[in-house]
Amino acid sequence: MQDEPGNRSANKPGKTGIARLIDASNYSRQGLLAAWRNEAAFRQEAILAILLLPLALWLGDSGVERALLIGVTLLVLIVELLNSAIEATVDRIGAEPHPLSKVAKDTASAAVSLSLLLWLFTWGCILLPRWLF
């Protein structure tokens, strides 16, 4: 297989130390920018996270509560990024409909839905008792 631009082949000797860390950081930045540019759901969830993360620090009564509120908020973004990666990979393989492509995309979408339900449940469990009682 011939190397394409941007292809990180497992057969090439890898960088180590700080050079590897810099490369990994750049790849992560590029991935976040690509998701921001190409995925409306990621943009919406990222804007919500930007608003909610400071609120989580303020509303959490303990370190555990703050960690839970922040953790589930970031988890939604993580799962959305993985969903986008799966969709891009499936689309790269081929545009023709295939049952396995549908399963992959639908399963990834279900993971996003479950992460959103977990987010709602966690925030609700922590904050609703304060507002109801």
C-alpha positions as CSV (number, residue, x, y, z in Angstrom):
1,M,0.0,0.0,0.0
2,Q,1.4,3.3,-1.0
3,D,1.4,6.1,1.6
4,E,-1.0,8.9,1.0
5,P,-0.7,12.4,2.4
6,G,-1.8,12.3,6.0
7,N,-1.6,8.5,6.2
8,R,0.0,7.4,9.5
9,S,1.3,4.0,8.6
10,A,1.9,1.5,11.4
11,N,4.9,0.2,9.4
12,K,6.9,3.5,9.7
13,P,9.2,4.1,12.6
14,G,7.3,6.3,15.0
15,K,8.4,9.4,16.8
16,T,8.9,9.3,20.5
17,G,8.9,11.6,23.4
18,I,8.0,15.3,22.9
19,A,7.8,15.0,19.1
20,R,5.2,12.3,19.4
21,L,3.2,14.3,21.9
22,I,3.3,17.4,19.6
23,D,2.2,15.3,16.6
24,A,-0.6,13.7,18.7
25,S,-1.8,17.1,19.9
26,N,-1.8,18.4,16.3
27,Y,-3.9,15.4,15.1
28,S,-6.3,15.9,18.0
29,R,-6.6,19.6,17.1
30,Q,-7.2,18.8,13.5
31,G,-9.9,16.3,14.5
32,L,-11.7,18.8,16.7
33,L,-11.6,21.4,13.9
34,A,-12.9,18.9,11.4
35,A,-15.8,17.9,13.7
36,W,-16.6,21.6,14.3
37,R,-16.6,22.4,10.6
38,N,-18.5,19.3,9.4
39,E,-20.8,18.2,12.1
40,A,-23.7,20.3,13.2
41,A,-24.5,18.0,16.1
42,F,-20.9,18.4,17.4
43,R,-21.1,22.2,17.2
44,Q,-24.4,22.2,19.1
45,E,-23.1,19.9,21.8
46,A,-19.8,21.8,22.0
47,I,-21.5,25.2,22.5
48,L,-23.7,23.6,25.2
49,A,-20.6,22.2,26.9
50,I,-18.9,25.6,26.8
51,L,-21.9,27.0,28.7
52,L,-22.4,24.0,31.0
53,L,-18.8,23.4,32.2
54,P,-18.5,26.6,34.2
55,L,-22.0,26.0,35.5
56,A,-21.0,22.5,36.6
57,L,-18.1,24.0,38.6
58,W,-20.5,26.4,40.3
59,L,-23.5,24.0,40.8
60,G,-21.5,21.0,42.1
61,D,-21.5,20.9,45.8
62,S,-18.5,18.5,46.0
63,G,-15.6,17.4,43.9
64,V,-17.5,14.2,43.0
65,E,-20.6,16.2,41.8
66,R,-18.4,18.5,39.8
67,A,-16.5,15.6,38.3
68,L,-19.8,13.8,37.4
69,L,-21.3,16.9,35.8
70,I,-18.2,17.7,33.8
71,G,-17.5,14.1,33.0
72,V,-20.9,13.3,31.4
73,T,-20.8,16.6,29.5
74,L,-17.4,15.7,28.0
75,L,-18.6,12.1,27.4
76,V,-21.2,13.4,25.1
77,L,-18.6,15.2,23.0
78,I,-16.3,12.1,23.0
79,V,-19.1,9.8,21.8
80,E,-20.1,12.4,19.1
81,L,-16.5,12.5,17.9
82,L,-16.4,8.7,17.7
83,N,-19.8,8.7,15.9
84,S,-18.4,11.2,13.4
85,A,-15.3,9.0,12.9
86,I,-17.4,5.9,12.2
87,E,-19.6,7.8,9.8
88,A,-16.6,9.2,7.9
89,T,-15.0,5.7,7.7
90,V,-18.2,4.1,6.4
91,D,-18.7,6.9,3.9
92,R,-15.0,6.5,2.8
93,I,-15.5,2.8,2.1
94,G,-18.4,3.3,-0.3
95,A,-21.5,5.3,-1.0
96,E,-23.6,2.4,-2.0
97,P,-26.1,1.2,0.6
98,H,-25.0,-1.8,2.6
99,P,-26.6,-3.5,5.6
100,L,-23.4,-3.4,7.6
101,S,-22.9,0.3,6.9
102,K,-26.3,1.0,8.2
103,V,-25.7,-1.1,11.3
104,A,-22.4,0.8,12.0
105,K,-24.0,4.2,11.6
106,D,-27.1,3.4,13.5
107,T,-25.2,1.8,16.4
108,A,-22.9,4.8,16.6
109,S,-26.0,7.1,16.6
110,A,-27.5,5.0,19.4
111,A,-24.3,5.5,21.4
112,V,-24.7,9.3,21.1
113,S,-28.3,8.9,22.2
114,L,-27.4,6.9,25.2
115,S,-24.7,9.4,26.2
116,L,-27.2,12.2,26.0
117,L,-29.6,10.2,28.2
118,L,-26.8,9.6,30.7
119,W,-26.0,13.3,30.6
120,L,-29.7,14.2,31.3
121,F,-30.0,11.6,34.0
122,T,-26.8,12.7,35.8
123,W,-27.5,16.4,35.7
124,G,-31.1,15.7,36.8
125,C,-30.1,13.4,39.7
126,I,-27.7,16.0,41.0
127,L,-29.7,19.2,40.4
128,L,-33.4,18.3,40.6
129,P,-33.5,17.4,44.3
130,R,-32.2,20.9,45.1
131,W,-34.9,22.6,43.1
132,L,-37.7,20.3,44.2
133,F,-37.1,20.2,47.9
